[in-house]
């Protein structure tokens, strides 16, 4: 092979290598831009949603809004001749349903997380995790149908009440809906506890349950609290299932059998019927602002607990 041919082949290889590096550089830059856009889009969307809700509700806050009425009256009558916009009954309905949902879901979720993380193994653990994920995939309208067609007649028959749509019905449904996410996060929190903690406790003669109760649960308490708070946020923001299972009656509940109306259900039920730009329309967006702020505080608190787990 002559010197000219060798030089030509070397130049060809160098050019090919340069082209390959150039393509790799461009691909790397494109991927970086896409990843950055995907990461920043969540912030942009949240700010956009908040801006839209606040813009629509600002007219009510600057006009017909009265603090003493909004947070001190149970009369939500936006379509009467003398409209009133009391949100106390809606807030009480939301809190009662969410509270009962937590009473139902917290023991169930933490118990399932402890069993999956500490007792189950192999195929049993994987099967249970898949079933929990499938439970989370059930649409909310299906849960609403379950509350309407199964729990409603069951509550009427068991407790001898005239109506089975109320706090008890919607609380059970929401508890089952919030359980999967709470179980998953709680199981991750228990898994994050170092195995050396368990080994040290067992070496001191502790039983399996003593290890869980005295060592694992205290060590993972921040993660467990985060799981509960995220479950509260899940239940607090649910719409369709609450609308179908709660009876949608605006009053302050005095019993678990009373029908109530939640903030989300009220917005969903009335927004389509209110004239755009009216006080009623804007008042619903004011409820949305209140709901947004509450769920934001709940999720922020849960995130702070998760950060506490990571620092440990």
C-alpha positions in Angstrom: 0.0 0.0 0.0 1.4 3.4 -1.0 1.8 6.4 1.3 -1.0 8.3 -0.6 -3.4 5.4 -0.1 -2.5 5.2 3.6 -3.0 8.9 4.1 -6.3 8.8 2.3 -7.6 5.9 4.5 -6.5 7.8 7.6 -8.3 11.0 6.5 -11.4 8.9 5.8 -11.3 7.3 9.2 -10.8 10.6 10.9 -13.6 12.2 9.0 -15.9 9.3 9.8 -15.0 9.5 13.5 -15.6 13.3 13.5 -19.0 12.8 11.9 -19.9 10.2 14.5 -18.8 12.4 17.4 -20.8 15.3 15.8 -23.9 13.3 15.6 -23.5 12.1 19.2 -23.0 15.6 20.4 -26.2 16.8 18.6 -28.2 13.8 20.0 -26.9 14.6 23.5 -27.9 18.2 23.2 -31.4 17.3 21.9 -31.9 14.8 24.8 -30.7 17.4 27.3 -33.2 20.0 25.9 -36.0 17.4 26.0 -35.3 16.4 29.6 -35.0 20.0 30.7 -38.3 20.8 28.9 -40.0 17.8 30.6 -38.7 18.9 34.0 -39.6 22.5 33.7 -43.0 21.8 32.1 -44.5 20.6 35.5 -43.6 24.0 37.0 -45.0 25.9 34.0 -48.3 23.9 34.1 -48.8 24.4 37.8 -48.2 28.1 37.5 -50.5 28.2 34.5 -53.3 26.4 36.3 -53.0 28.6 39.3 -53.0 31.7 37.1 -56.1 30.6 35.3 -58.0 29.7 38.5 -56.9 32.9 40.3 -57.8 35.1 37.2 -61.3 33.6 37.0 -61.9 33.8 40.8 -60.4 37.3 41.2 -63.6 39.0 40.1 -65.5 37.3 43.0 -62.8 38.0 45.5 -62.8 41.7 44.5 -66.6 42.0 44.3 -69.2 39.8 46.0 -66.8 38.0 48.3 -67.4 38.6 52.0 -65.0 36.9 54.4 -67.5 36.6 57.2 -70.1 35.0 54.9 -67.7 32.8 53.0 -66.1 31.3 56.0 -68.9 31.8 58.5 -72.1 30.8 56.8 -73.5 27.4 55.8 -75.9 28.9 53.2 -74.6 28.2 49.7 -77.4 29.7 47.6 -75.7 31.2 44.5 -78.8 31.1 42.3 -81.4 32.6 44.7 -82.7 36.2 44.4 -80.5 37.2 47.3 -77.5 35.0 46.6 -75.3 33.8 49.5 -71.9 32.2 49.2 -71.3 30.4 52.5 -68.7 27.7 52.1 -68.7 26.3 55.7 -71.0 23.4 54.8 -68.9 22.5 51.8 -65.7 22.6 53.8 -67.3 20.6 56.6 -68.5 18.0 54.1 -65.1 17.7 52.6 -63.3 17.4 56.0 -65.8 14.8 57.2 -65.5 12.6 54.2 -61.7 12.9 54.1 -61.5 12.2 57.8 -63.5 9.1 57.6 -61.6 8.0 54.6 -58.4 8.2 56.6 -59.9 6.2 59.4 -60.7 3.5 56.9 -57.5 3.6 54.8 -54.7 4.3 57.3 -54.9 1.0 59.3 -55.5 -0.9 56.1 -52.6 0.7 54.2 -50.1 0.6 57.0 -51.0 -3.0 57.7 -50.6 -4.0 54.1 -47.3 -2.1 53.8 -46.0 -3.9 56.9 -47.1 -7.3 55.7 -45.6 -6.8 52.2 -42.4 -5.2 53.4 -41.7 -7.4 56.5 -43.5 -10.7 56.2 -44.3 -11.5 52.6 -41.5 -12.7 50.3 -41.0 -14.0 46.8 -44.1 -14.5 44.6 -46.5 -13.5 47.4 -44.9 -10.0 47.7 -44.9 -9.4 44.0 -48.5 -10.6 43.6 -49.7 -8.3 46.3 -47.8 -5.3 44.9 -49.4 -5.9 41.5 -52.8 -6.2 42.9 -52.4 -2.9 44.8 -51.2 -1.2 41.6 -54.3 -2.6 39.8 -56.5 -1.2 42.6 -54.9 2.2 42.0 -55.8 1.9 38.3 -59.5 1.6 38.9 -61.2 4.8 37.5 -62.9 7.1 40.0 -66.2 6.8 38.2 -66.1 3.0 38.7 -65.6 3.6 42.4 -68.6 6.0 42.3 -70.7 3.3 40.7 -69.6 0.8 43.4 -70.7 3.3 46.1 -74.0 4.0 44.3 -75.1 0.5 43.4 -73.4 -1.7 46.0 -72.6 0.3 49.2 -75.8 2.4 49.1 -78.3 -0.6 49.4 -75.9 -2.4 51.8 -75.8 0.6 54.2 -79.6 1.0 54.0 -80.1 -2.7 54.8 -77.5 -3.0 57.5 -78.0 0.2 59.4 -81.8 0.7 58.6 -81.4 4.2 57.3 -83.5 5.8 54.5 -80.6 6.8 52.3 -77.2 5.1 52.0 -75.5 8.0 50.2 -73.6 10.1 52.7 -70.4 10.5 54.7 -70.1 6.7 55.5 -70.5 5.7 51.8 -68.1 8.2 50.4 -65.6 7.8 53.2 -65.3 4.1 52.6 -65.0 4.6 48.8 -62.4 7.4 49.3 -60.5 5.2 51.8 -60.2 2.4 49.3 -59.1 4.9 46.6 -56.4 6.4 48.8 -55.1 3.1 50.1 -53.0 2.0 47.1 -50.8 5.2 47.0 -50.5 5.1 50.8 -49.5 1.5 50.8 -46.9 1.9 48.1 -45.2 4.9 49.8 -45.4 3.4 53.2 -43.8 0.2 51.9 -41.0 2.2 50.3 -40.5 4.0 53.7 -40.2 0.7 55.5 -37.8 -0.6 52.8 -35.6 2.5 53.3 -34.9 1.5 56.9 -31.4 0.0 57.0 -31.3 -3.8 57.5 -28.6 -3.3 60.1 -31.3 -1.9 62.4 -33.3 -5.2 62.1 -30.2 -7.3 62.5 -29.1 -5.5 65.6 -32.6 -5.8 67.3 -32.8 -9.5 66.4 -29.3 -10.0 67.8 -30.5 -8.6 71.1 -33.3 -11.2 71.2 -36.2 -9.1 69.9 -39.1 -11.0 68.2 -40.2 -10.2 64.7 -43.1 -8.0 65.9 -40.9 -6.2 68.5 -38.4 -5.4 65.7 -41.2 -3.9 63.6 -42.9 -2.0 66.5 -39.9 -0.8 68.3 -37.4 -0.3 65.5 -38.7 -0.3 62.0 -41.8 1.9 62.5 -40.0 4.6 64.6 -37.2 4.7 62.0 -39.6 5.1 59.1 -42.1 7.4 60.8 -41.4 10.4 58.5 -42.0 8.3 55.4 -45.2 6.9 56.9 -46.4 10.3 57.8 -45.7 11.4 54.2 -47.8 8.5 52.9 -50.7 9.5 55.1 -50.5 13.1 54.0 -50.4 12.1 50.3 -53.4 9.9 51.0 -55.2 12.9 52.5 -54.4 14.9 49.4 -55.7 12.1 47.2 -59.0 12.0 49.1 -59.3 15.7 49.5 -59.1 16.3 45.7 -61.3 13.5 44.5 -64.4 14.6 42.6 -66.5 12.1 40.7 -66.6 9.3 43.3 -67.6 11.8 46.1 -70.2 13.4 43.8 -71.8 10.0 43.3 -71.5 8.5 46.8 -72.0 11.5 49.1 -75.6 12.4 48.2 -74.6 15.9 47.3 -76.7 17.7 49.9 -75.3 21.0 51.2 -75.4 20.8 55.0 -73.0 20.3 58.0 -73.1 16.6 58.9 -74.0 15.5 62.4 -73.9 11.8 61.6 -72.0 9.5 59.3 -75.2 8.7 57.5 -75.9 12.4 56.6 -75.6 13.4 53.0 -73.0 16.1 52.3 -71.4 18.0 49.5 -67.7 18.4 49.0 -65.8 21.3 47.5 -64.8 19.3 44.4 -68.2 17.8 43.9 -69.9 21.3 44.1 -67.5 22.7 41.5 -68.1 19.7 39.2 -71.9 19.8 39.6 -72.4 23.5 39.2 -69.7 24.8 36.9 -71.5 23.6 33.7 -74.8 25.3 34.7 -73.4 28.7 35.8 -73.3 31.5 33.3 -69.7 32.4 32.4 -68.6 35.6 34.1 -71.4 35.6 36.7 -70.8 35.8 40.4 -71.8 32.1 40.7 -69.2 31.2 38.1 -66.5 33.2 39.8 -67.4 31.9 43.2 -66.8 28.3 42.0 -63.4 29.4 41.0 -62.9 30.9 44.4 -63.7 27.5 45.8 -61.1 26.1 43.4 -58.5 28.6 44.8 -59.3 27.4 48.3 -59.0 23.8 47.3 -55.8 24.5 45.4 -54.2 26.2 48.4 -55.2 23.4 50.8 -53.9 20.6 48.6 -50.7 22.5 48.0 -50.1 22.8 51.7 -50.8 19.1 52.2 -48.5 18.1 49.4 -45.8 20.5 50.6 -46.0 19.1 54.1 -45.7 15.6 52.7 -42.7 16.6 50.7 -41.0 18.1 53.8 -41.5 14.7 55.6 -40.0 12.9 52.6 -37.0 15.2 52.6 -36.6 14.4 56.3 -36.4 10.7 55.4 -33.8 11.3 52.8 -31.6 13.3 55.2 -31.7 10.4 57.6 
